[in-house]
């Protein structure tokens, strides 16, 4: 009998796949002899958006069912909208979905509750599934914020999701969202693009057998063709296909790299858990970076997220090493991965240390969502219990890019590679150096004479809080390995913002090595949000300055 590592490794933290059971110990408290049934919806929608609710039915080839009808109710207090749809379809395929668009224009711009149920016939038995059929979960209504204002975006910038998994990433313990749902959900949230980054060890599988590879790469090709088709058919959100490549660090540990804009497939199966004792990936970080085209974006995926001890032991997972992070072909680091701020602080400290050391790496943000738009359903105790939380939600932490030319996948990848990007969990922030009539964005390398100006633009809404602080930061003028604040506006600076929601200011250009900007907001409940720009590198320093606002 062929044994794969998922027969041994605890599956804590992975998707709540209810049909997988250890071969050696087939007991499972959450196993159900019916397909997985899940409703999902975005965590927020734009003021004028319809609400797309996705129904996913998985593994119906093993457990066919008849879907009779669905009932959706979206409400706030006594205001409600109901959608009832008769389907009467037989579902017997591995993966099926349908999107139901609910008109919520008559509901207030507040947090809405979504009740969703489907009536199915399984053999002779008819039953109603509410929200999902996962054992032990809450089945509580989804919570969706209907925003009063659009997602903050500055002119010329496109907001997007850098790291998400799709239906093509299906294996024994996880799967992602349908491409159509990713596109419709992104549009509803207010995003302009979404990168599709399924694991390399899933994209080369046989389409009907996730434990064996397909030398013809039919799934990989169909994945890219599907994204291209949707980009042609549906305007408004660009899908950027890529992969999350498993490769070996300098110490032989498996790490993940996001690769976008690469035409060829890169193999990486080291932590696939498909074969016992086979944990070596085909390519090292250096070898992978030597194979990609010059046009491709390569970014270290969640490089500072902690790796569980058993994953280190059984599938040789590890953290990114500094020598790999500094590779000249690596464009940057995905320092935001849908987690809480403790990971942000750790990641930001590592990045600023690298800037002070002279490295020129860009930062990016994504959420590593595995088909979870509103809540993350996850294994708690393998074969015993599941749980749910609100981390790693699609579109929660965003990367904004400024592109050249038309809006397409190639232009988005080019902007990411050039560092014309900032990261955010809500507010928008732009850093520009004005020189000789030109506007030089983040990622630029500039020779300064002392006559240049820096322009900072910002935008937020009450949803994300008023601006509490904006800083322009630069390398220290001495060898203190510490950044200096070149200019600051906000509560503790003595310089107040004329408008705490939307504005700009211009200051004389000055600094050492680089300039970057940070923005912090605070809402009425005290919660803070942030935006961080990539640096502008400068090769001449001048005196410190005082800003003049306008």
LUMDREN-781448 format. One record per residue (C-alpha): residue number from 1; residue in one letter; chain; x, y negated, z. Coordinates in nm, 2 decimals. Each point is the difference from the previous one (the first is absolute). Last residue first. Layout:
BEGIN
NODE  num  residuo  cadena       u       v       w
NODE  NUM        a       A       X       Y       Z
...
//
This chain:
BEGIN
NODE  num  residuo  cadena       u       v       w
NODE  550        x       A   -0.07   -7.26    0.16
NODE  549        x       A    0.27    0.07    0.25
NODE  548        x       A    0.35   -0.12    0.03
NODE  547        x       A    0.24    0.25    0.14
NODE  546        x       A    0.31   -0.07    0.20
NODE  545        x       A    0.33    0.14   -0.12
NODE  544        x       A    0.30    0.20    0.08
NODE  543        x       A    0.31   -0.09   -0.20
NODE  542        x       A    0.09    0.19   -0.32
NODE  541        x       A    0.08    0.35   -0.11
NODE  540        x       A    0.08    0.12   -0.35
NODE  539        x       A   -0.06    0.34   -0.15
NODE  538        x       A   -0.37    0.04    0.06
NODE  537        x       A   -0.22    0.31    0.00
NODE  536        x       A   -0.38   -0.05    0.00
NODE  535        x       A   -0.13    0.26    0.24
NODE  534        x       A   -0.31    0.21    0.00
NODE  533        x       A   -0.30   -0.15    0.16
NODE  532        x       A   -0.17    0.12    0.32
NODE  531        x       A   -0.38   -0.04    0.09
NODE  530        x       A   -0.15    0.05    0.34
NODE  529        x       A   -0.32    0.06    0.20
NODE  528        x       A   -0.06   -0.06    0.37
NODE  527        x       A   -0.29    0.10    0.22
NODE  526        x       A   -0.10   -0.26    0.26
NODE  525        x       A   -0.37    0.05   -0.02
NODE  524        x       A   -0.05   -0.33   -0.18
NODE  523        x       A    0.26    0.10   -0.26
NODE  522        x       A    0.37   -0.06    0.01
NODE  521        x       A    0.23   -0.04   -0.30
NODE  520        x       A    0.37    0.06   -0.06
NODE  519        x       A    0.20   -0.09   -0.30
NODE  518        x       A    0.36    0.09   -0.09
NODE  517        x       A    0.22   -0.15   -0.26
NODE  516        x       A    0.34    0.09   -0.16
NODE  515        x       A    0.32   -0.19   -0.09
NODE  514        x       A    0.33    0.16   -0.08
NODE  513        x       A    0.38   -0.02    0.03
NODE  512        x       A    0.00   -0.31    0.23
NODE  511        x       A   -0.26   -0.27    0.00
NODE  510        x       A   -0.12   -0.32   -0.15
NODE  509        x       A   -0.26   -0.12   -0.24
NODE  508        x       A   -0.18   -0.32    0.09
NODE  507        x       A   -0.36    0.06    0.12
NODE  506        x       A   -0.34    0.03   -0.18
NODE  505        x       A   -0.32    0.10    0.17
NODE  504        x       A   -0.31    0.19   -0.12
NODE  503        x       A   -0.36    0.05    0.09
NODE  502        x       A   -0.28    0.23    0.10
NODE  501        x       A   -0.14    0.12    0.33
NODE  500        x       A    0.17   -0.19    0.28
NODE  499        x       A   -0.03   -0.33   -0.19
NODE  498        x       A    0.23   -0.29    0.10
NODE  497        x       A    0.23    0.24    0.17
NODE  496        x       A    0.16   -0.13    0.32
NODE  495        x       A    0.37   -0.06    0.04
NODE  494        x       A    0.12    0.01    0.37
NODE  493        x       A    0.11    0.36   -0.06
NODE  492        x       A   -0.19    0.20    0.26
NODE  491        x       A   -0.35    0.00   -0.16
NODE  490        x       A    0.09   -0.02   -0.36
NODE  489        x       A    0.26   -0.10   -0.25
NODE  488        x       A    0.36    0.12   -0.01
NODE  487        x       A    0.31   -0.08   -0.20
NODE  486        x       A    0.35    0.15   -0.04
NODE  485        x       A   -0.06    0.26    0.27
NODE  484        x       A    0.33    0.19    0.03
NODE  483        x       A    0.06    0.37   -0.05
NODE  482        x       A    0.24    0.20    0.22
NODE  481        x       A    0.31    0.20   -0.07
NODE  480        x       A    0.19   -0.26    0.19
NODE  479        x       A    0.27   -0.06   -0.26
NODE  478        x       A   -0.08   -0.37   -0.03
NODE  477        x       A   -0.24   -0.19   -0.22
NODE  476        x       A   -0.28    0.24    0.08
NODE  475        x       A   -0.18    0.14   -0.30
NODE  474        x       A   -0.32   -0.18   -0.09
NODE  473        x       A   -0.36   -0.02    0.12
NODE  472        x       A   -0.29   -0.23   -0.11
NODE  471        x       A   -0.27    0.04    0.27
NODE  470        x       A   -0.37   -0.04    0.00
NODE  469        x       A   -0.20    0.02    0.32
NODE  468        x       A   -0.36    0.01    0.13
NODE  467        x       A   -0.18    0.02   -0.34
NODE  466        x       A   -0.37    0.05    0.06
NODE  465        x       A   -0.14    0.35    0.02
NODE  464        x       A   -0.04    0.29   -0.24
NODE  463        x       A   -0.38   -0.02   -0.04
NODE  462        x       A    0.01   -0.37    0.06
NODE  461        x       A    0.19   -0.03   -0.33
NODE  460        x       A    0.36   -0.01   -0.11
NODE  459        x       A    0.22   -0.18   -0.25
NODE  458        x       A    0.36   -0.12   -0.01
NODE  457        x       A    0.24   -0.19   -0.23
NODE  456        x       A    0.36   -0.07    0.09
NODE  455        x       A    0.21   -0.22   -0.23
NODE  454        x       A    0.37   -0.03    0.03
NODE  453        x       A    0.18   -0.30   -0.16
NODE  452        x       A    0.33   -0.03   -0.18
NODE  451        x       A    0.24   -0.29    0.03
NODE  450        x       A    0.26    0.19    0.21
NODE  449        x       A    0.19    0.14   -0.29
NODE  448        x       A   -0.15    0.35    0.00
NODE  447        x       A    0.10    0.31   -0.20
NODE  446        x       A   -0.30    0.23   -0.01
NODE  445        x       A   -0.06    0.37    0.01
NODE  444        x       A   -0.38    0.07   -0.04
NODE  443        x       A   -0.18    0.28    0.18
NODE  442        x       A   -0.27   -0.24    0.13
NODE  441        x       A   -0.10   -0.26   -0.25
NODE  440        x       A    0.19   -0.26   -0.19
NODE  439        x       A   -0.21   -0.29   -0.13
NODE  438        x       A    0.18   -0.20   -0.26
NODE  437        x       A    0.02   -0.38   -0.05
NODE  436        x       A    0.37   -0.01    0.07
NODE  435        x       A   -0.04    0.20    0.32
NODE  434        x       A   -0.31    0.07    0.22
NODE  433        x       A    0.05    0.30    0.22
NODE  432        x       A   -0.33    0.18    0.07
NODE  431        x       A   -0.13    0.20    0.30
NODE  430        x       A   -0.36    0.12   -0.02
NODE  429        x       A   -0.22    0.13    0.28
NODE  428        x       A   -0.34    0.17    0.01
NODE  427        x       A   -0.20    0.11    0.31
NODE  426        x       A   -0.14    0.36    0.05
NODE  425        x       A    0.23    0.28    0.10
NODE  424        x       A    0.29   -0.14   -0.21
NODE  423        x       A    0.30    0.07   -0.22
NODE  422        x       A    0.16   -0.24   -0.24
NODE  421        x       A    0.12    0.07   -0.36
NODE  420        x       A    0.20   -0.14   -0.28
NODE  419        x       A    0.28    0.24    0.10
NODE  418        x       A    0.11    0.06   -0.35
NODE  417        x       A   -0.08    0.37    0.02
NODE  416        x       A   -0.35   -0.07    0.13
NODE  415        x       A   -0.05   -0.25   -0.29
NODE  414        x       A    0.11    0.25   -0.26
NODE  413        x       A   -0.23    0.27    0.15
NODE  412        x       A   -0.30   -0.24   -0.03
NODE  411        x       A    0.09   -0.09   -0.35
NODE  410        x       A    0.03    0.36   -0.11
NODE  409        x       A   -0.34    0.09    0.16
NODE  408        x       A   -0.18   -0.28   -0.18
NODE  407        x       A   -0.12   -0.36    0.05
NODE  406        x       A    0.14   -0.19   -0.29
NODE  405        x       A    0.30   -0.23    0.01
NODE  404        x       A    0.24   -0.03    0.29
NODE  403        x       A   -0.12    0.13    0.34
NODE  402        x       A   -0.02   -0.15    0.35
NODE  401        x       A   -0.04    0.29    0.25
NODE  400        x       A   -0.20    0.04    0.32
NODE  399        x       A    0.06    0.31    0.21
NODE  398        x       A   -0.28    0.10    0.24
NODE  397        x       A   -0.06    0.15    0.34
NODE  396        x       A   -0.37    0.12    0.05
NODE  395        x       A   -0.05    0.09   -0.37
NODE  394        x       A   -0.07    0.38    0.06
NODE  393        x       A   -0.02    0.08    0.37
NODE  392        x       A    0.32    0.14    0.16
NODE  391        x       A   -0.14   -0.03    0.35
NODE  390        x       A   -0.36   -0.01    0.10
NODE  389        x       A   -0.03    0.32    0.21
NODE  388        x       A   -0.16    0.35   -0.02
NODE  387        x       A    0.05    0.33    0.18
NODE  386        x       A    0.01    0.37   -0.08
NODE  385        x       A    0.01    0.30    0.23
NODE  384        x       A    0.11    0.36    0.04
NODE  383        x       A    0.15    0.14   -0.32
NODE  382        x       A    0.29   -0.24    0.04
NODE  381        x       A   -0.05   -0.24    0.29
NODE  380        x       A   -0.07   -0.36   -0.11
NODE  379        x       A   -0.04    0.05   -0.38
NODE  378        x       A   -0.12   -0.32   -0.17
NODE  377        x       A   -0.30   -0.20   -0.12
NODE  376        x       A    0.12   -0.36   -0.08
NODE  375        x       A   -0.28   -0.25    0.00
NODE  374        x       A   -0.12   -0.26   -0.25
NODE  373        x       A    0.19    0.05   -0.33
NODE  372        x       A    0.17    0.33    0.07
NODE  371        x       A    0.09    0.18   -0.31
NODE  370        x       A    0.35    0.08    0.13
NODE  369        x       A    0.11   -0.36    0.08
NODE  368        x       A    0.37   -0.06    0.02
NODE  367        x       A   -0.08   -0.36    0.09
NODE  366        x       A    0.22   -0.22   -0.21
NODE  365        x       A    0.24   -0.30    0.05
NODE  364        x       A    0.32   -0.10   -0.18
NODE  363        x       A    0.34   -0.15    0.10
NODE  362        x       A    0.28   -0.09   -0.23
NODE  361        x       A    0.37    0.09    0.04
NODE  360        x       A    0.30   -0.23   -0.04
NODE  359        x       A    0.26    0.12    0.25
NODE  358        x       A    0.23   -0.27    0.14
NODE  357        x       A    0.03    0.12    0.36
NODE  356        x       A   -0.25   -0.27    0.11
NODE  355        x       A   -0.25    0.15   -0.25
NODE  354        x       A    0.06    0.35    0.13
NODE  353        x       A   -0.07   -0.12    0.36
NODE  352        x       A   -0.31   -0.17   -0.12
NODE  351        x       A   -0.13    0.33   -0.15
NODE  350        x       A    0.08    0.21    0.31
NODE  349        x       A   -0.18   -0.26    0.23
NODE  348        x       A   -0.30   -0.01   -0.24
NODE  347        x       A   -0.03    0.37    0.01
NODE  346        x       A    0.00    0.03    0.38
NODE  345        x       A   -0.25   -0.30    0.03
NODE  344        x       A   -0.23    0.15   -0.27
NODE  343        x       A    0.01    0.34    0.17
NODE  342        x       A   -0.12   -0.16    0.32
NODE  341        x       A   -0.25   -0.20   -0.20
NODE  340        x       A   -0.24    0.29   -0.06
NODE  339        x       A    0.01    0.24   -0.30
NODE  338        x       A   -0.11   -0.04   -0.36
NODE  337        x       A    0.34    0.06   -0.14
NODE  336        x       A    0.19   -0.33    0.01
NODE  335        x       A    0.38    0.00   -0.05
NODE  334        x       A   -0.02    0.14   -0.35
NODE  333        x       A    0.37   -0.06   -0.08
NODE  332        x       A    0.17   -0.15   -0.30
NODE  331        x       A    0.14    0.03   -0.35
NODE  330        x       A    0.22    0.31    0.05
NODE  329        x       A    0.26   -0.01   -0.28
NODE  328        x       A    0.27   -0.16    0.22
NODE  327        x       A   -0.03    0.27    0.26
NODE  326        x       A   -0.03   -0.18    0.34
NODE  325        x       A   -0.29    0.20    0.13
NODE  324        x       A    0.19    0.32   -0.08
NODE  323        x       A    0.31   -0.11    0.20
NODE  322        x       A   -0.23   -0.12    0.28
NODE  321        x       A   -0.16    0.34    0.03
NODE  320        x       A   -0.37    0.06   -0.06
NODE  319        x       A   -0.16    0.21    0.26
NODE  318        x       A   -0.03    0.38   -0.01
NODE  317        x       A   -0.22    0.29   -0.11
NODE  316        x       A    0.17    0.33   -0.01
NODE  315        x       A   -0.32    0.20   -0.05
NODE  314        x       A    0.01    0.21    0.32
NODE  313        x       A    0.22   -0.18    0.24
NODE  312        x       A   -0.05   -0.36   -0.10
NODE  311        x       A   -0.37    0.06   -0.04
NODE  310        x       A    0.00    0.16    0.34
NODE  309        x       A    0.15   -0.32    0.15
NODE  308        x       A   -0.25   -0.24   -0.14
NODE  307        x       A    0.16   -0.27   -0.23
NODE  306        x       A   -0.03   -0.36    0.13
NODE  305        x       A   -0.08   -0.27   -0.27
NODE  304        x       A    0.31   -0.20   -0.09
NODE  303        x       A    0.03    0.08   -0.37
NODE  302        x       A   -0.38   -0.02   -0.08
NODE  301        x       A    0.08    0.07   -0.36
NODE  300        x       A    0.34   -0.12   -0.13
NODE  299        x       A   -0.07   -0.18   -0.32
NODE  298        x       A    0.08    0.07   -0.36
NODE  297        x       A   -0.16   -0.21   -0.28
NODE  296        x       A    0.06    0.13   -0.35
NODE  295        x       A    0.11   -0.22   -0.29
NODE  294        x       A    0.37    0.10    0.02
NODE  293        x       A   -0.10    0.36   -0.05
NODE  292        x       A    0.02    0.26    0.27
NODE  291        x       A    0.27    0.27    0.00
NODE  290        x       A    0.27   -0.17    0.21
NODE  289        x       A   -0.24   -0.10    0.27
NODE  288        x       A   -0.10    0.37    0.03
NODE  287        x       A    0.36    0.11    0.02
NODE  286        x       A    0.08   -0.26    0.28
NODE  285        x       A   -0.30    0.09    0.20
NODE  284        x       A    0.09    0.37   -0.04
NODE  283        x       A   -0.19    0.21   -0.25
NODE  282        x       A   -0.15    0.35   -0.01
NODE  281        x       A   -0.12   -0.01    0.36
NODE  280        x       A    0.12    0.27    0.24
NODE  279        x       A   -0.27    0.14    0.23
NODE  278        x       A   -0.03    0.35   -0.13
NODE  277        x       A   -0.01    0.20    0.32
NODE  276        x       A   -0.35    0.13   -0.06
NODE  275        x       A   -0.16   -0.14   -0.32
NODE  274        x       A   -0.28   -0.25   -0.04
NODE  273        x       A    0.08   -0.22    0.29
NODE  272        x       A    0.03   -0.29   -0.24
NODE  271        x       A    0.28   -0.15    0.19
NODE  270        x       A    0.28    0.06   -0.25
NODE  269        x       A   -0.21   -0.01   -0.31
NODE  268        x       A    0.12   -0.30   -0.19
NODE  267        x       A    0.00    0.00   -0.38
NODE  266        x       A    0.01   -0.33   -0.20
NODE  265        x       A   -0.25   -0.04   -0.28
NODE  264        x       A    0.09   -0.22   -0.29
NODE  263        x       A   -0.17   -0.33   -0.09
NODE  262        x       A    0.12   -0.19    0.30
NODE  261        x       A   -0.21   -0.31    0.08
NODE  260        x       A   -0.03    0.06    0.37
NODE  259        x       A    0.22    0.22    0.23
NODE  258        x       A   -0.07    0.00    0.38
NODE  257        x       A    0.28    0.18    0.19
NODE  256        x       A   -0.05    0.26    0.27
NODE  255        x       A    0.26    0.16    0.22
NODE  254        x       A    0.11    0.36    0.04
NODE  253        x       A    0.32    0.05    0.20
NODE  252        x       A    0.33    0.09   -0.18
NODE  251        x       A    0.22   -0.23    0.20
NODE  250        x       A    0.03   -0.26   -0.28
NODE  249        x       A   -0.37    0.02   -0.03
NODE  248        x       A   -0.17    0.26   -0.22
NODE  247        x       A   -0.30   -0.08   -0.22
NODE  246        x       A   -0.38    0.02    0.03
NODE  245        x       A   -0.16   -0.22   -0.26
NODE  244        x       A   -0.32   -0.19    0.06
NODE  243        x       A   -0.12   -0.04   -0.35
NODE  242        x       A   -0.11   -0.25   -0.26
NODE  241        x       A   -0.31   -0.13   -0.17
NODE  240        x       A   -0.09   -0.37    0.02
NODE  239        x       A   -0.38   -0.05   -0.01
NODE  238        x       A   -0.10   -0.35   -0.10
NODE  237        x       A   -0.31   -0.15    0.15
NODE  236        x       A   -0.23   -0.25   -0.18
NODE  235        x       A   -0.09    0.17   -0.32
NODE  234        x       A   -0.13    0.35   -0.03
NODE  233        x       A    0.04    0.21   -0.32
NODE  232        x       A    0.36   -0.06   -0.10
NODE  231        x       A    0.14    0.02    0.35
NODE  230        x       A   -0.23    0.30    0.06
NODE  229        x       A    0.15    0.18   -0.30
NODE  228        x       A    0.36   -0.08    0.10
NODE  227        x       A   -0.07    0.14    0.35
NODE  226        x       A   -0.15    0.32   -0.14
NODE  225        x       A    0.29    0.04   -0.24
NODE  224        x       A    0.25   -0.03    0.28
NODE  223        x       A   -0.17    0.27    0.21
NODE  222        x       A   -0.06    0.22   -0.30
NODE  221        x       A    0.38    0.00   -0.08
NODE  220        x       A    0.09    0.08    0.36
NODE  219        x       A   -0.26    0.28    0.01
NODE  218        x       A    0.13    0.15   -0.32
NODE  217        x       A    0.36    0.01    0.12
NODE  216        x       A    0.09    0.27   -0.26
NODE  215        x       A    0.22    0.18    0.25
NODE  214        x       A   -0.30    0.04    0.23
NODE  213        x       A    0.10    0.06    0.36
NODE  212        x       A   -0.16    0.25    0.23
NODE  211        x       A   -0.16   -0.04    0.35
NODE  210        x       A   -0.25   -0.26   -0.11
NODE  209        x       A   -0.18    0.24   -0.23
NODE  208        x       A   -0.29   -0.12   -0.23
NODE  207        x       A    0.18   -0.30   -0.15
NODE  206        x       A    0.33    0.17    0.00
NODE  205        x       A    0.22   -0.22    0.22
NODE  204        x       A    0.24   -0.27   -0.13
NODE  203        x       A   -0.19   -0.29    0.15
NODE  202        x       A   -0.02    0.16    0.34
NODE  201        x       A    0.37    0.02    0.08
NODE  200        x       A    0.06   -0.35   -0.13
NODE  199        x       A   -0.24   -0.13    0.26
NODE  198        x       A   -0.28   -0.23   -0.13
NODE  197        x       A    0.08   -0.37   -0.04
NODE  196        x       A   -0.27   -0.19   -0.18
NODE  195        x       A    0.07   -0.37    0.01
NODE  194        x       A   -0.30   -0.22    0.03
NODE  193        x       A   -0.07   -0.34   -0.17
NODE  192        x       A   -0.21   -0.31    0.03
NODE  191        x       A   -0.14    0.04    0.35
NODE  190        x       A   -0.31   -0.18    0.13
NODE  189        x       A   -0.14    0.27    0.22
NODE  188        x       A   -0.28    0.08   -0.25
NODE  187        x       A    0.25    0.02   -0.29
NODE  186        x       A    0.23    0.23    0.20
NODE  185        x       A   -0.30    0.22    0.09
NODE  184        x       A   -0.11    0.03   -0.37
NODE  183        x       A    0.36    0.09   -0.12
NODE  182        x       A    0.07    0.24    0.28
NODE  181        x       A   -0.34    0.16   -0.05
NODE  180        x       A    0.06    0.05   -0.37
NODE  179        x       A    0.34    0.15    0.08
NODE  178        x       A   -0.17    0.26    0.23
NODE  177        x       A    0.14   -0.02    0.35
NODE  176        x       A    0.28    0.21    0.16
NODE  175        x       A    0.06    0.36    0.10
NODE  174        x       A    0.16    0.19    0.29
NODE  173        x       A    0.09    0.33    0.16
NODE  172        x       A    0.01    0.27   -0.26
NODE  171        x       A    0.07   -0.23   -0.29
NODE  170        x       A   -0.17   -0.29   -0.18
NODE  169        x       A    0.21   -0.29   -0.10
NODE  168        x       A   -0.19   -0.04   -0.33
NODE  167        x       A   -0.31   -0.12    0.19
NODE  166        x       A    0.20   -0.31    0.09
NODE  165        x       A    0.26   -0.13    0.25
NODE  164        x       A    0.07   -0.36    0.07
NODE  163        x       A    0.31   -0.22    0.04
NODE  162        x       A    0.05   -0.35   -0.15
NODE  161        x       A   -0.35   -0.15    0.04
NODE  160        x       A   -0.05   -0.33   -0.17
NODE  159        x       A   -0.05   -0.38    0.00
NODE  158        x       A    0.08   -0.20   -0.32
NODE  157        x       A    0.15   -0.34    0.02
NODE  156        x       A   -0.03   -0.28   -0.26
NODE  155        x       A   -0.20   -0.24    0.23
NODE  154        x       A    0.02    0.11    0.36
NODE  153        x       A   -0.22    0.28    0.14
NODE  152        x       A   -0.20    0.02    0.33
NODE  151        x       A   -0.26    0.27   -0.03
NODE  150        x       A   -0.33   -0.17   -0.09
NODE  149        x       A   -0.20   -0.17    0.27
NODE  148        x       A   -0.30    0.11    0.21
NODE  147        x       A    0.12    0.36   -0.01
NODE  146        x       A   -0.24    0.30    0.02
NODE  145        x       A    0.18    0.20    0.25
NODE  144        x       A   -0.07    0.37   -0.02
NODE  143        x       A   -0.05    0.24    0.29
NODE  142        x       A   -0.08    0.36   -0.09
NODE  141        x       A   -0.28    0.15    0.21
NODE  140        x       A    0.11    0.27    0.25
NODE  139        x       A    0.05    0.35   -0.11
NODE  138        x       A    0.20    0.03    0.32
NODE  137        x       A    0.23    0.29   -0.08
NODE  136        x       A   -0.01    0.34    0.16
NODE  135        x       A   -0.05    0.20   -0.31
NODE  134        x       A    0.05   -0.17   -0.33
NODE  133        x       A   -0.32   -0.01   -0.21
NODE  132        x       A    0.02   -0.36   -0.10
NODE  131        x       A   -0.20   -0.33    0.01
NODE  130        x       A   -0.33    0.18    0.09
NODE  129        x       A   -0.05    0.35   -0.15
NODE  128        x       A   -0.36    0.11   -0.04
NODE  127        x       A   -0.09    0.37   -0.03
NODE  126        x       A   -0.17    0.24   -0.23
NODE  125        x       A    0.08    0.37    0.04
NODE  124        x       A   -0.09    0.25   -0.28
NODE  123        x       A    0.35    0.00   -0.14
NODE  122        x       A    0.15   -0.33    0.11
NODE  121        x       A   -0.25   -0.27   -0.09
NODE  120        x       A    0.11   -0.35    0.06
NODE  119        x       A   -0.16   -0.32    0.13
NODE  118        x       A    0.25   -0.29    0.01
NODE  117        x       A    0.03   -0.27    0.27
NODE  116        x       A    0.14   -0.35    0.03
NODE  115        x       A   -0.05   -0.26    0.27
NODE  114        x       A    0.21   -0.31   -0.05
NODE  113        x       A    0.03   -0.27    0.26
NODE  112        x       A    0.07   -0.36   -0.09
NODE  111        x       A    0.25   -0.25    0.15
NODE  110        x       A   -0.11   -0.35   -0.10
NODE  109        x       A   -0.07   -0.19   -0.31
NODE  108        x       A   -0.38    0.04    0.02
NODE  107        x       A   -0.19    0.25   -0.21
NODE  106        x       A   -0.19   -0.09   -0.32
NODE  105        x       A    0.30    0.04   -0.23
NODE  104        x       A    0.05    0.36    0.13
NODE  103        x       A   -0.06    0.17   -0.34
NODE  102        x       A    0.11    0.36    0.06
NODE  101        x       A    0.22    0.16   -0.27
NODE  100        x       A    0.00    0.38    0.03
NODE   99        x       A    0.32    0.17   -0.11
NODE   98        x       A    0.00    0.37   -0.09
NODE   97        x       A    0.26    0.27    0.08
NODE   96        x       A    0.09    0.36   -0.09
NODE   95        x       A    0.31    0.20    0.07
NODE   94        x       A    0.05    0.38   -0.02
NODE   93        x       A   -0.31    0.05   -0.21
NODE   92        x       A   -0.32    0.18    0.09
NODE   91        x       A   -0.25   -0.29    0.05
NODE   90        x       A   -0.35    0.07   -0.12
NODE   89        x       A   -0.19   -0.33   -0.05
NODE   88        x       A   -0.34   -0.11    0.13
NODE   87        x       A    0.10   -0.37    0.03
NODE   86        x       A   -0.29   -0.19    0.15
NODE   85        x       A    0.12   -0.35    0.11
NODE   84        x       A   -0.11   -0.20    0.30
NODE   83        x       A    0.15   -0.34    0.07
NODE   82        x       A   -0.10   -0.20    0.30
NODE   81        x       A    0.08   -0.36    0.09
NODE   80        x       A   -0.03   -0.13    0.35
NODE   79        x       A   -0.04   -0.32    0.21
NODE   78        x       A   -0.14    0.08    0.35
NODE   77        x       A    0.33    0.02    0.17
NODE   76        x       A    0.26    0.02   -0.28
NODE   75        x       A   -0.07    0.28   -0.25
NODE   74        x       A    0.11    0.22   -0.28
NODE   73        x       A   -0.20    0.31   -0.06
NODE   72        x       A    0.10    0.27   -0.24
NODE   71        x       A   -0.20    0.32   -0.08
NODE   70        x       A    0.11    0.27   -0.23
NODE   69        x       A   -0.18    0.27   -0.19
NODE   68        x       A    0.00    0.37   -0.09
NODE   67        x       A    0.36    0.10   -0.02
NODE   66        x       A    0.00    0.37   -0.08
NODE   65        x       A    0.30    0.18    0.15
NODE   64        x       A    0.29    0.22   -0.12
NODE   63        x       A    0.24    0.12    0.27
NODE   62        x       A    0.33    0.10   -0.16
NODE   61        x       A   -0.03   -0.21   -0.31
NODE   60        x       A   -0.16   -0.26    0.23
NODE   59        x       A    0.34   -0.06    0.15
NODE   58        x       A   -0.05   -0.38    0.03
NODE   57        x       A   -0.31   -0.21    0.00
NODE   56        x       A    0.07   -0.38    0.01
NODE   55        x       A   -0.28   -0.26    0.03
NODE   54        x       A    0.13   -0.35   -0.06
NODE   53        x       A   -0.18   -0.32    0.12
NODE   52        x       A    0.07   -0.31   -0.20
NODE   51        x       A   -0.14   -0.31    0.17
NODE   50        x       A   -0.09   -0.27   -0.25
NODE   49        x       A    0.23   -0.30    0.00
NODE   48        x       A   -0.10   -0.37    0.04
NODE   47        x       A    0.15   -0.07    0.34
NODE   46        x       A    0.30    0.24   -0.05
NODE   45        x       A   -0.01    0.34    0.17
NODE   44        x       A    0.15    0.14    0.31
NODE   43        x       A    0.09    0.34    0.14
NODE   42        x       A   -0.07    0.16   -0.34
NODE   41        x       A   -0.25    0.29   -0.01
NODE   40        x       A    0.02    0.38    0.05
NODE   39        x       A   -0.23    0.30    0.01
NODE   38        x       A    0.14    0.35    0.05
NODE   37        x       A   -0.11    0.35   -0.07
NODE   36        x       A    0.25    0.29    0.02
NODE   35        x       A   -0.14    0.30   -0.17
NODE   34        x       A   -0.19    0.27    0.20
NODE   33        x       A    0.11    0.29    0.22
NODE   32        x       A    0.13   -0.23    0.27
NODE   31        x       A    0.33    0.02    0.19
NODE   30        x       A    0.02   -0.24    0.29
NODE   29        x       A    0.07    0.25    0.27
NODE   28        x       A    0.27    0.18   -0.20
NODE   27        x       A    0.12    0.36    0.04
NODE   26        x       A    0.20    0.14   -0.29
NODE   25        x       A    0.32    0.08    0.20
NODE   24        x       A    0.26    0.15   -0.24
NODE   23        x       A   -0.16   -0.17   -0.30
NODE   22        x       A   -0.03   -0.33    0.17
NODE   21        x       A   -0.32   -0.16   -0.10
NODE   20        x       A   -0.09   -0.28   -0.25
NODE   19        x       A   -0.36   -0.05   -0.06
NODE   18        x       A   -0.06   -0.31    0.22
NODE   17        x       A    0.26   -0.22   -0.16
NODE   16        x       A    0.01   -0.29    0.26
NODE   15        x       A    0.29   -0.19   -0.16
NODE   14        x       A    0.33    0.04    0.17
NODE   13        x       A    0.12   -0.15    0.33
NODE   12        x       A    0.03    0.33    0.18
NODE   11        x       A    0.04    0.29   -0.24
NODE   10        x       A    0.22    0.21    0.22
NODE    9        x       A    0.25    0.19   -0.21
NODE    8        x       A   -0.02    0.37   -0.04
NODE    7        x       A   -0.25    0.10   -0.27
NODE    6        x       A    0.06   -0.34   -0.14
NODE    5        x       A    0.35    0.13   -0.07
NODE    4        x       A   -0.11    0.23   -0.28
NODE    3        x       A   -0.02    0.38    0.03
NODE    2        x       A   -0.02    0.23   -0.30
NODE    1        x       A   -0.14    0.34    0.10
//
